[in-house]
Amino acid sequence: MTKENKKSGLEKKLAAYSALAAGVFVVGSANAQIIYTDINPDSTIFAVDSFFLDLNNDGIVDFRINALKYQSSATGSHSQFNINVDYVAIEPLNNNEILSSYNYVSYYNYSSGAKALNKNDTIQDVETDENWWSESMGILNGQGSYSGTMNGSSFSGTIDYGHFVGVTNKYVGVRIEKVQDGDTIWQYGWVRLDVASNGKSFVVKDYAYQGAHDKYILAGMEVSGTIEKKIVENIEIYVSQKTLFIDLKELKKEDAIIRVLNINGQELLKKENSEKSEISLKEFTTGIYIVNIQFEEGSISKKVMLR
């Protein structure tokens, strides 16, 4: 996932909603479910622009990741001040939250905002110096300078803040709010990013969330257990020339049921599976469809694009 893809603003917004050929896998058993989305190719965002993240693919934007510029000047009777900053930040929307932390060095040099997680770090409710934040943007990386004069004396300096300064393959912990029977419940997730050292761009690679309520997830976790891992490793689903190809490999074929759904969840096709299946979709119009396969070990769904 190293290929950079500089898209137009419209294309990035559409990618965030549909994930088209990004391969949205929903894998689950009766006990747990991790919903994982791979952005393929990776989405590279340059200032000034944003990536709109719909973590649970419900058509509602949950987070906005921004590459922005801030410039300001002020003049007083005996002073003058200028500031220029390039920064990348993640903005929680709709009462959702990001995992943040704070480390103060100086007024213009501090690590504040989203915490940079490593693979397999636990994302859950916290009772430490970390906290869940929903009020404003969480800075990932801010780089810039300031200068000015006061009573005839000049001053200048650099601005350096954030936990994502020039990082590769770091994770932001996130959680989305749900209200059930009057109670607030959370679904925890992550998004994997590269962030340029100059604060002018970032790369979104993939993301996932825990389908179970108030259950932890590990950063980088794509499947939730041995059953889900077996499903992912033993199945292949793809479309070519309006033909759907499915190979269940070592999974039990005799119990498998294949369904093709439209994006509204309406069943359009149903078929019992054999070891290798080739299903014609030539009568289907261009668009996004969901392939769902159910069998004894669990189930899997994948979005496919007919062109």
Rosetta blueprint (number, residue, H / E / L):
1 M L
2 T L
3 K L
4 E L
5 N L
6 K E
7 K L
8 S L
9 G H
10 L H
11 E H
12 K H
13 K H
14 L H
15 A H
16 A H
17 Y H
18 S H
19 A L
20 L H
21 A H
22 A H
23 G L
24 V E
25 F E
26 V E
27 V E
28 G E
29 S L
30 A L
31 N L
32 A L
33 Q E
34 I E
35 I E
36 Y E
37 T E
38 D E
39 I E
40 N E
41 P E
42 D E
43 S E
44 T E
45 I E
46 F E
47 A L
48 V L
49 D E
50 S E
51 F E
52 F E
53 L E
54 D L
55 L L
56 N L
57 N L
58 D L
59 G L
60 I L
61 V L
62 D L
63 F E
64 R E
65 I E
66 N E
67 A E
68 L E
69 K E
70 Y E
71 Q E
72 S E
73 S E
74 A E
75 T E
76 G L
77 S L
78 H L
79 S E
80 Q E
81 F E
82 N E
83 I E
84 N E
85 V E
86 D E
87 Y E
88 V E
89 A E
90 I E
91 E E
92 P E
93 L L
94 N L
95 N L
96 N L
97 E E
98 I E
99 L E
100 S E
101 S E
102 Y E
103 N E
104 Y E
105 V E
106 S E
107 Y L
108 Y L
109 N E
110 Y E
111 S E
112 S E
113 G E
114 A E
115 K L
116 A L
117 L E
118 N L
119 K L
120 N L
121 D L
122 T E
123 I E
124 Q L
125 D L
126 V L
127 E L
128 T L
129 D L
130 E L
131 N E
132 W E
133 W E
134 S L
135 E L
136 S L
137 M L
138 G E
139 I E
140 L E
141 N E
142 G E
143 Q E
144 G E
145 S E
146 Y E
147 S E
148 G E
149 T E
150 M E
151 N L
152 G L
153 S E
154 S E
155 F E
156 S E
157 G E
158 T E
159 I E
160 D E
161 Y E
162 G L
163 H L
164 F L
165 V L
166 G L
167 V L
168 T L
169 N L
170 K E
171 Y E
172 V E
173 G E
174 V E
175 R E
176 I E
177 E E
178 K E
179 V E
180 Q E
181 D L
182 G L
183 D E
184 T E
185 I E
186 W E
187 Q E
188 Y E
189 G E
190 W E
191 V E
192 R E
193 L E
194 D E
195 V E
196 A L
197 S L
198 N L
199 G L
200 K L
201 S E
202 F E
203 V E
204 V E
205 K E
206 D E
207 Y E
208 A E
209 Y E
210 Q E
211 G L
212 A L
213 H L
214 D L
215 K L
216 Y L
217 I E
218 L E
219 A L
220 G L
221 M L
222 E L
223 V L
224 S L
225 G L
226 T H
227 I H
228 E H
229 K H
230 K H
231 I H
232 V H
233 E H
234 N L
235 I L
236 E E
237 I E
238 Y E
239 V E
240 S E
241 Q L
242 K L
243 T E
244 L E
245 F E
246 I E
247 D E
248 L L
249 K L
250 E L
251 L L
252 K L
253 K L
254 E L
255 D L
256 A L
257 I E
258 I E
259 R E
260 V E
261 L E
262 N E
263 I L
264 N L
265 G L
266 Q L
267 E E
268 L E
269 L E
270 K E
271 K E
272 E E
273 N L
274 S L
275 E L
276 K E
277 S E
278 E E
279 I E
280 S E
281 L L
282 K L
283 E L
284 F L
285 T L
286 T L
287 G E
288 I E
289 Y E
290 I E
291 V E
292 N E
293 I E
294 Q E
295 F E
296 E L
297 E L
298 G E
299 S E
300 I E
301 S E
302 K E
303 K E
304 V E
305 M E
306 L E
307 R L
